[in-house]
Structures are given as structure tokens and as C-alpha cells.
């Protein structure tokens, strides 16, 4: 079963952890050389960051790619931030019971938006009736566990110029996350210098 296979992959990964800035930071090194870094809030154990780094074609270290959380604006020119501040900003920020995505700087009324699951393409699609915004996105957690996409699990709300799309986590994911969190809490923390989790 794919869920069990992913659970076993996580268990076999070499894991190091530290507590810093009110977060539990965990680094995973998998057997194929790929890496995953996660950060959890100590209060509530909510996942606030997940990023991946895979080996490049020539065997070197690739760039970190963000899966959950906000991109760090450090080092980005201020005029670039200013220019993009009015454009819709798409990011993922999960809760304990739902995968959740936010589209900031989008002010259309709630009735303009629709979100649907496209099982054949393994993705979800956000559309607007005024054709002003279109976004296609996948749910890697479901893909890793080969779980089906269900339109009934999707919902959306809109407030403060932010569209919030939620996908109710299936029970298999909730069980897996609970078991993993229990294991992570047993890890012996190291010093921050021992872990290379910084975004390249």
C-alpha cells in the first residue's frame, strides 16, 4: 500500500532535529540522496514549512523548492517586492485537519470563485467567472500516498482580500501525520549548526 510505503520511507530516512525560534526543525536525508526540511510550531505542532532538495542531473545538490510555507523575501530587491505586492500571491499553509492554500491580494467577491478537483490530471483548479485568475495546483501529500482527489473535500472562503482554499485531509493522512509527529518528538535535538536546511 502506497501510504505504508511512504510511511516506511519516512522512518528509514536519516533524521536530525533542533528546537529554534519557537519551532521544531527537522531535516530528512532519504536513501536516494534527496532531502526534506520541515518546521513545526511548538505550540500546536502545526507544520509551517516544508521544502525539498533533489540531486541534480550531474549528482550535485539541487536548489531547495518550497512545498509548504511562505517564500523568504530576504535578499529580494525591495522594488521587486513593491512591484509584486499588488499581484495575487499563492502559497500553502496547512492546518491540523486540512491542506490549505491562500491567494492574497485578490479582491473579487466570493461568488466569482470556483475550485474543482481534476482526478485525471491529479490537480485542483481555481477559476474565476470574470476570467481574471486561473491557478492549477497539485497536492503532493496525496500523490505520495496515491490517494484519490475528491471534489467533496474542497471548500473555499474569502476575507480581507484573501481567498482560502481548504482540502479536508483523508483519515490515512491524519493517521500518518500523527504517527510521524510522535516519532519526531522522540528525536534527540542537535545544535543548529549541524543541519544545513537553509534555502539556497
N, C-alpha and C positions, 0 to 999 in steps of 0.2 A: 504494500500500500504506500502511495506516494507521501502521505502525511508522516508515516512511520519512517520512511527513508530520509525525509528532511530532518526529522527529529534526531535520527541516528547521526546524520551529517553534522548537526549542531553539537551533539555530545562528543563526537570524535575530534572536533576542531580544537586546536590549542588555544586556550582562552587565558587572557590576562585582564585584570580589573583594577580600578582605582576609584577612590572617592575624592571628588574635587568640585569646587564651586556648587555644592549642593546637589551634585549629580553622581550617579554610578556610571562610570565609563568602562565599557567592555570592548576588548579587541579580540577578534577571532582570526585565526590562521587556519585555512582549510587544506586538506590533503593535496588539492590541485594547485596550491600556491596562491589562490585568491584570498582576499582579506575582507572582513566586515567590521565596522566600528559602530557601536551603539552607545547612546546616552539615555539614562533613565532619571527622572526626577526622584529624589529620595522620598519626598512627600508624595504619596500616592502611587509611586512606581510607574508613572506614565512614560512611555517612550517619546523622547523629544527629538532624537536624531538617529538616523541610520544611513550609512554610506558604504560603498563598495569600492574595492580596487582589485582589478584583474591583471594578470600578467600580460604584457604587451606581446605582439607577434614575435618579437625577437627575444623574448624571455625576460625583458626588463620590467620594472614596475610601471604600471599604467597610472593614469590620473584617478583621483577619487571622484566617484559620481554619487550624487545625493539621491536617496530614495525617500527618506522622511525628514522633515525639518526645513528650516529656512537657510538660504544661502547666506554666507557671511559677507557683508559688504566691505569688510576691511580690505584696503588696498584697491578698491574700485574708485576711480576718479569721481569726485563729488558732482561734476557736471553731468556725468553719465547717470548717476543716481537721480539727479534732478530731472533729467530728460525722461527717465523711465518711470518716475514716481506717479505719473498720471495714467500710465498704461496698466491694463489688467495684469495682476501678479498671481500666478498659480503656484500653490505649494500644498504639501501634505502635512497634516498634523493630527495624529490619531488620538482617540480616547480609549478607555479600557474596553469598551464594548463595540466600538465602530472604527473602521478605517474612515478617515475624514480628510477632505480636501477643501481648501479655501481659495476663492478667486477674489482678490482685493481690487479696489478701485473700479468697481463695476456697479453702476447705479440704477440700472433698469428695474422696473417693478417686478415682483416675484412671478407674475403670470407670464412674463416674457420667456422665462427659462424652462427648459425640459432636460432631463437626463435619462439616458437609457443604457441598458447593458446590451452588448453585441457579442453573444456567446461564440459565434463562428470566428470572430476576429480576436477573441479574448481581450476585449477592451470595453470601456464605458465612453459615452459621448455626451458632452454638454452642447446644447444648441440654444439659440435664441430666435424667437419668431421674427425679430427685426433684422436677422442675418448679420448682427454686429459682432457676435462672438461665437466661436466654434472651438471645441477642445476635445481631443481624443486621448484617453489615458488608460493604462493597464493597472492591474492590482497584482504586483509580483508575488505577494504572500499566497494568493490563491493559485497562481501559476506554479510556484514551487511545490505546492501540495496537490496540484492537479485537481482542484476543487472547482465545481461549476460556478459560472456567473449567474446571479439571479436578479432580475429587474426588481422583484418584490423587495429585495434587501436595500434598495436605493431610496433615498429621500433627500429633499433639499429645503433650505430656508435662506432668507435674505435679510440682512440687517446691517446698518452702518456702512453702506456701500460695499458689503462683502457677501458673496454667495458661498454658502456652506453646503457641500455635498457629503452625505454620510452613507456608508455601506455597512450594514449590520454584520459583525463578524460571525461566521458559522461556528457551531459548537466545537468543531475539530480544531479551529484556530484558537479559540478561547482556552481549550484544554492544553494545547501545545504551549501557548504563551505562559500559562500559569505554571506548568511544569518547568519551563525554561527559567522563569524568574526565580523559582525556588532553588534551582541549581546555581544561578548567578549569585544569589545571596550567600551561598556557601563558599564562593571563591575567595581565596586569600588575596587581599588587596596588595598592590605593589606601589612603588613610588611613581610619580607622574613621568619621570624621565625614562622609565623602562618601556614606555609604549609610544610608538610612532603612529599616532592617529591623526595627525594634522593634515588638513586639506592642502594638497599641493598647489 
